[in-house]
C-alpha cells in the first residue's frame, strides 16, 4: 500500500512550508514525472496505486542505463487525484503478456504496466490531489526493501522544495540475514523483516539515508525528514541511482 502519511506529519511539513498554516489552493495542473535511469542496468518502470479510484498507468517505459522518459499524471480528471508509487523493476525477461517476469519488484506478466502488487523494492511515492492546496506530497520509501537508491527532485519550483531520498547505494550496509543475491552472487535486494517496527534493518537504512522512510512510522519520530511537499513546481524528477 502507498504511504498514508499521518496527520501530524502532514501538518509539520505544511507549517514548515507556509510558516503558519495552509496556503490557498494553487491552480490545478497535471504534473509531469521524469524517470532517469542511472543504475548501470536496464530497468522496467512499474507503478501501483491506492484503492481510491486512482487510475494506474499502462505504457510505462523500459529504460537502458542513461536513458530517461517523462509521463503526465492525470490528476485533474476524474477522480481529481492520483495517489501511487513508482519503482524500478530489475532482472526482467520473457514475453510481455505471458512469460514476462522480474527478479526484483515483479508485478505481473506485462513489460509496460503492473497487474499485481509489487514485490519488495525501493519506492517513489506521491499524493497528487487537485483539491489539496499543498499537494503534491512525496517521499522515498525503503519500508519494504531497498533495491536501488532513489531521489525525487521538484522541477521548475518557484519556492524552496526539498529533495527526498539519497543517491547512496545502501546494499553494503544491509544486515546479512536480509540480503538477497543475483545468480552471480552480487547483492540484489535488502528486504525489511518488519516494516512496522524499528529493527537492525531500519537502523542501517536510516543512519545512511535519513531522507527516506526506513520503517512505517518514521514520520512520527521527532525531527524526521521523510515527508515532502511542493505546490510550486510543474513536475518531478525520479532518479534511480547506481547500485
Secondary structure in CASP SS format (residue, H / E / C, confidence):
PFRMAT SS
TARGET T0000
AUTHOR 0000-0000-0000
METHOD secondary structure of the structure
MODEL  1
X C 1.00
X C 1.00
X C 1.00
X C 1.00
X C 1.00
X C 1.00
X H 1.00
X H 1.00
X H 1.00
X H 1.00
X H 1.00
X H 1.00
X H 1.00
X H 1.00
X H 1.00
X H 1.00
X H 1.00
X H 1.00
X C 1.00
X C 1.00
X C 1.00
X C 1.00
X C 1.00
X C 1.00
X C 1.00
X C 1.00
X C 1.00
X C 1.00
X C 1.00
X C 1.00
X C 1.00
X E 1.00
X E 1.00
X E 1.00
X E 1.00
X E 1.00
X E 1.00
X C 1.00
X C 1.00
X C 1.00
X C 1.00
X C 1.00
X E 1.00
X E 1.00
X E 1.00
X E 1.00
X E 1.00
X E 1.00
X E 1.00
X C 1.00
X C 1.00
X C 1.00
X C 1.00
X C 1.00
X C 1.00
X C 1.00
X C 1.00
X C 1.00
X C 1.00
X C 1.00
X C 1.00
X E 1.00
X E 1.00
X C 1.00
X C 1.00
X C 1.00
X C 1.00
X E 1.00
X E 1.00
X E 1.00
X E 1.00
X E 1.00
X C 1.00
X C 1.00
X C 1.00
X C 1.00
X C 1.00
X C 1.00
X C 1.00
X C 1.00
X E 1.00
X E 1.00
X E 1.00
X E 1.00
X E 1.00
X E 1.00
X E 1.00
X E 1.00
X E 1.00
X E 1.00
X E 1.00
X E 1.00
X E 1.00
X C 1.00
X C 1.00
X C 1.00
X C 1.00
X C 1.00
X C 1.00
X C 1.00
X E 1.00
X E 1.00
X E 1.00
X E 1.00
X C 1.00
X C 1.00
X C 1.00
X C 1.00
X C 1.00
X C 1.00
X C 1.00
X C 1.00
X C 1.00
X C 1.00
X C 1.00
X C 1.00
X C 1.00
X C 1.00
X C 1.00
X C 1.00
X C 1.00
X C 1.00
X E 1.00
X E 1.00
X E 1.00
X E 1.00
X E 1.00
X E 1.00
X E 1.00
X C 1.00
X C 1.00
X C 1.00
X C 1.00
X C 1.00
X C 1.00
X C 1.00
X E 1.00
X E 1.00
X E 1.00
X E 1.00
X E 1.00
X C 1.00
X C 1.00
X C 1.00
X E 1.00
X E 1.00
X C 1.00
X C 1.00
X C 1.00
X E 1.00
X E 1.00
X E 1.00
X E 1.00
X E 1.00
X E 1.00
X C 1.00
X C 1.00
X C 1.00
X C 1.00
X C 1.00
X C 1.00
X C 1.00
X C 1.00
X E 1.00
X E 1.00
X C 1.00
X C 1.00
X C 1.00
X C 1.00
X C 1.00
X H 1.00
X H 1.00
X H 1.00
X C 1.00
X C 1.00
X H 1.00
X H 1.00
X H 1.00
X E 1.00
X E 1.00
X E 1.00
X C 1.00
X C 1.00
X C 1.00
X C 1.00
X C 1.00
X E 1.00
X E 1.00
X E 1.00
X E 1.00
X E 1.00
X C 1.00
X C 1.00
X C 1.00
X C 1.00
X C 1.00
X C 1.00
X C 1.00
X C 1.00
X H 1.00
X H 1.00
X H 1.00
X H 1.00
X H 1.00
X H 1.00
X H 1.00
X H 1.00
X H 1.00
X C 1.00
X C 1.00
X C 1.00
X C 1.00
X E 1.00
X C 1.00
X C 1.00
X C 1.00
X C 1.00
X H 1.00
X H 1.00
X H 1.00
X C 1.00
X C 1.00
X C 1.00
X C 1.00
X C 1.00
X C 1.00
X C 1.00
X E 1.00
X E 1.00
X C 1.00
X C 1.00
X C 1.00
X C 1.00
X C 1.00
X E 1.00
X E 1.00
X E 1.00
X E 1.00
X E 1.00
X E 1.00
X C 1.00
X C 1.00
X C 1.00
END
